[in-house]
């Protein structure tokens, strides 16, 4: 049933908001929702339930009557635990009273950072393929998103040489997200140092989204802020969703120079006030006693990663081995289909859901994103179905060429 209004609501909507397209991921998953029996490799969400001791901390906080507001900055105990964690894992020193704030997930932290530092017309460099929110929240902050394409030839890692081509006098911010969503790419030490040199050369600010930092398979986690001279220039964003399987809790944090935090909290206190205290209590438990949970989940993701990469290559799809996060980003160009055609036909014919690469920017065309944050049994079945689909498409393509 369609309701007709005489009131012209469209006239009142901000043109910037009106012109932002809906998420390519969510648009595609409207199709998934209407299809029964689908194996989804789409949404970037751990299939693990939040560990019981973390859930129990939330339950106990409710039983003890923790249902009130916290400081705008978050629970002091949690901010101290975050500062301790950043010191232990990354060698970073932050004052928990002035340089750490708890947010509604890492996404709010990125939004706060951009709204705090961007003036109308400032350019923001965004390596692509990238998380779907970076471009629209840059526009909502009044900034101009400038995408910097990365390639499979470089394993989708950003290079300083490529980055420098896109710097202009209006460039103000560089957004980094490594390990990367959607590609699983990481930055090695030499390239991080080279990018840091450019940041200093052009007097840039970095927003480093390190939500996947713990999900790295080639060595210990690294923070861009830990490079010499980078901590004061970096707004470090992270959270509990991925490493601790706490997506629905929506607890993140930001660590930065005290002047940035003092400005960011102004926006946070007038729009959000504070993150829910129950979620903060759970996050505190995660940091204090969740290290073995993280190690167990990362080991399982690693098993799945190797399986999926191997199967994709066996079926004829070029795929570099991701070194972080829980995604693979194979090329589907050999099939002759666009990314959207591949995803839609795979869903229709084999009931496997993947995300078309262009959902993460134009440089994602010719690729799809598959999340391996699901069980080995489901991944194996999904790979079997995809192998059948690819085989049919390749056979059809070869017949077409033979008759041409």
Secondary structure, DSSP 8 states (H G I E B T S, - for coil): -----SS-GGGGS-HHHHHS---HHHHHHHHHHTSTT-EE--S---SS---HHHHHHHHHHHHTT--S---TT--HHHHHHHHHHHHHHH-----TTTSEEEESHHHHHHHHHHHHH--TT-EEEEEES--THHHHHHHHTT-EEEEEE--GGGTT---HHHHHTT--TTEEEEEE-SS-TTT-----HHHHHHHHHHHHHTT-EEEEE-TTTT-BSSSS---GGGSTTTTTTEEEEEESTTTTT-GGG--EEEE--HHHHHHHHHHHHHHT----HHHHHHHHHHHHH-HHHHHHHHHHHHHHHHHHHHHHHHTT-------BTTEE--B-GGGT--HHHHHHHHHHHH-EE-EEGGGG-GGGTTBEEEE--S-HHHHHHHHHHHHHHHHHHHHHHHHHHHT-
